[in-house]
Amino acid sequence: MLAVAGCLSLAALGAQELASAVPAGGQPAPLRGAEDASIFTRRNARTIAQEIPAPRGQITDREGEPLAQSRIAYQLALQFEQFEREDRDLILAWAKKRLEAAEALVEGLHLPTDDEVFSHYRHRRWLPLYLSSHLDEEEHGRLVTQLPRGLILQPVYERYYPEKTLAAHIIGYTGSVGPLETGPINQNEPMFEEIEGRSGFEKFYDNELTGRPGTKRLIFDENGNKLLEEQTRRPRPGGTVVSTLNLRWQKQAEKVLEQKARRGAMVVIDAVTGEVLAMASKPSFDLNDWIPGISQEALDELQEDDGRPLFARAFQGAYPPASSFKPIVALAALNDDTITRNSTVYCPAFIQYGNHKLWNWSRSEYGDLSVVSAIKWSNNPWFAQVGNRVGSGTFLGLARRLGFGSTSGLPLIGEEDGLVPSRDWVLKNYKRPITEGDAANWSIGQGAVLATPLQVAQAMAGIANGGALPKLHLVMQVQDPYGRVIRTAQPERRHWLGVDPEAVDIVREGMHEVVSGGTGRSAGLGWTEVCGKTGTGQWGPPSKEQGVAWFAGFLPYDQPRLAFACLYEGRPHQKVSGSRNACPMVPAFFNPLREEIEEMIAPAPKALVIEEIEEGVDPEEAAEPEGVLRAIPVDPLDPAAEIEDEEIPRALEVLPEDINPNP
């Protein structure tokens, strides 16, 4: 409705009335009507047809809250009068006087050269010569009573992003299709510069957001008097793109990143429908800086910023998933019958491959561990041994079915594929076959395995779902200008996981133990049970010693509904851990949203069952007791000291020749 209202406002404003022509040294020419005709040639008379660029459609959150809109702005312009003769000096003197007045009123004008002024008069004097960038309503109110004759404020449409930096990498921005013509007037030229999508949704849905231009007709007599101005077709706004994002959740995610991470990302997904409810990257940038066009100085500042604000860490950042990858290895091993719930693996303080030692993060021996305990304590030797037993091809194949190594299919510009290594990839890059050290390294989410926070959250949605990987959605609906739905998203399956439901239950149990008493205790919520996995990885060039911390998982434990991934990108030489840096993001995000999340995850009410009452039984005695039976209270968490997450293991990408290849 806002876009339609904007269209009506501009139509009501219309084009600014041009000043009556005053011949040099004489009286204003007599006005003529459009019905006046002449058999003689009128060299300066004109009939002009122009296009009125349509207001661009809206982008909204799932509840209709605007994320991108069109609104009215103004441009200061020079509007020529008609002179008896084309005297360059006279025309320039007239124009310079008004340009000086314009400079005194508005800063940062784009002042034309003398040649540009004279050329515009010769070819285009019936149309305004724009001098300024976009001016808002406040500036319009200040200027409208101060403009001298020959200066006008021309209404135009502009893009506007009310939430500024919010979801900037997803929404994207627009840019000018091209500058206005400067030569002789052609029919159906646009009144003002048209825009097109350059990034994000603005680019991906450019056709749907672009409206149909209107048309107007202008008639001038030989003295420059405007005889007619009529709108022959009104502009029609573009359609509306309704995203799956929840504005409140998105704001909360970005607030958490602002408070908890200098650089990082957070993704929250509905594990049942596949809808992305929040996806934030930090740092971000203000989309309004691109309106109507970003300066080269401002663009250089963004591009040279060490924080890379234009880089969408949530879906463009490829990081080692670290120990958040371990549940996938465990699930593959259980599904393949390599291990069972009760089988144990002896876990020393380290496992040696050639000359390299793969230490457990605690640097201590754990003895015999089952799969649930191995997940709970994130034991590196356990996963290294089990990863080699099940084979890298098996657990990497499951990782691919969970969405690793490929883009999500969402309408995102520049989404990163990530990397799941293969036999051919290793042969091409290392000139050797896959080794036991490779499989060990990959089984703990290090080495060549790379993933985006979006991919990690997607994998958690798959584990939460159990049977299938849901197809992700970032757009709920696309509507036409009249509000009719022309495209909608429905829950779909992307991949069958092909895993045993009992194996999924065991992995979920281990991930629940991570939060209830393992390395992810600081991610716990007092009002629902969280399942998750911490992770700490080495990222970037070794010279920077840069770490990345993860916490990824889902909730609630019994009937998972929301999957998520939190990423903390460490500074060079900063020691990070998933439990210390990423886990606290979970309660910081979910606790303020508790009421609506509890409503969302509540089990569906059971249908009312009507039973016949036996004869002789008092109906009041047969009635159910008042009140609602509630779940048995869960004991509070052990208040012992916080357990630190695993340290970053040494990379094992290239190993000595004496290590046996892993087939």
Secondary structure by P-SEA (a helix, b strand, c coil): caaaaaaaaaaaaccccccccccccccccccccccccccccccccbbbbbbccccbbbbbccccccccbbbbbbbbbbbbcccccccaaaaaaaaaaaaaaaaacccccccccaaaaaaaaaccccccccccccccaaaaaaccccccccbbbbbbbbbbbcccccccccccccccccccccccccccccccbbbbbccccccccccccccbbbbbbbbbccccccccccccccbbbbbbbbccccaaaaaaaaaaaaccccccbbbbbccccccccccccccccccccccccccaaaaaaaaaccccccccccccccccccccaaaaaaaaaaaaccccccbbbbbcccccccccccccccccccccccaaaaaaaccaaaaaaaaaaacaaaaaaaaaaaccccccccccccccbbbbbcaaaaaaaccccccaaaaaaaaaccccbbbcaaaaaaaaaaaaacccccccccccccccccccccccccccccccccccaaaaaaaaaaaaaaaacccccccccccbbbbbcccccccccccccbbbbbcccccccccccccbbbbbbbccccccccccccaaaaaaccccaaaaaaaaaccccccbbbbbbcccccccccccccbbbbccccccccccccccccccccccccccccccccc
